[in-house]
Amino acid sequence: MRFRFYVFRDERWRPSILFYIILAVVPSFALILIAIQTSNQVTMDPVTIAVLHMIIMGLVITEWMTKIQQEHLTYDLLTDIALDFFFAYEVIAFVTLAAKDEVFASHWVYPCFVFAVVAMLKYLPTVPVDIPEFGISWGHVTHVIMSLSCNDIPFVIIRMSTMITFKLFLISDLIFIFKNWFTIFFSSFKLGLLIHNRNRILKDSIPKRRRFRGPDVWCDPKDGVCRVKVTSMNSVDPVEREEEEEAPATPSTESSSER
C-alpha cells in the first residue's frame, strides 16, 4: 500500500522549518543549557556564541531555500529575504543578551534561550502570495499573529525586564526595544485592517440574487441574510418582470421589415 503524507505537502506551512527546529535548534540549545547548568562558567565562551550564531543563520538559510523553491523570483521575494536577514540579526542580538556576565550568571539566561527558539516558530506559517477572490485570506492574519506572539512581544518583555533588573541601559538594547514596540503597534493596526477589510469584502460580495436548481435563494447585501422563496411553475418571477420593465424597448424584426 502506498501512503501519501498530504500534511507535508501542504503549502500553508513549512515542514522544513519545523524539522530544522526539532532536529538542530532544540538539541543544540538544550545541550548548551545543560552545559551551563553543570559547569561553573561565569561567562559564555566565544566558541559557544559562534555556534549559536551559526545555528540561527542556518534557520534563515533554510527559509531562503524554501522560499526560492516555492515562489517566483520577484522584487517582493528579495525584500522578504532581506527582512529575514534582519530577523536573524535580531535573534542573534537577543541571544547575545544572555552572554552578558550579569544575565549569564542569573536565571534570565533560560528565558533568553527558550524564547529565542520560540521566535523561530514565526516561519512555520507561509505568507499567502496570491490574494483570493474575497480579499485577504486568514493566512495573512495567522502570519501577523505568529510574528507578534513569538517574536516581538516576548522580546520586548524580556529586554525591558533585564534592563530594569541589571541596570543595563545600552543604546543597542534601547534601539531593539523601540523597534519591538513600533512593530507591535503597526502589526496590531495591520491586523485590525485585515480583519475589517476581509469582513467588508465578504459582505459586499454577496450578490443580490443567486439561482440554484429548485428554489430561488435571495441574498440581501445589507444584512447578508439569504432567504429561500419557492415559486410555482406558472407564476412569473417578480425580478424578471422588473428587469423586463427596466429594459429599453427594442423594435422587433417584423416591424422593421414592414417599414
URWO-V775420 format. One record per helix or strand of 3 or more residues. SS is the DSSP state (@ for helix, = for strand). FROM is the first residue (numbers start at 1). TO is the last residue. Records with the same first field share a line. If there is no record, write none. Layout:
SS->FROM-TO  FROM-TO
This chain:
@->6-9  15-38  46-70  75-98  101-104  108-123  138-166  171-204  238-246  253-258
=->209-211  216-219  226-229
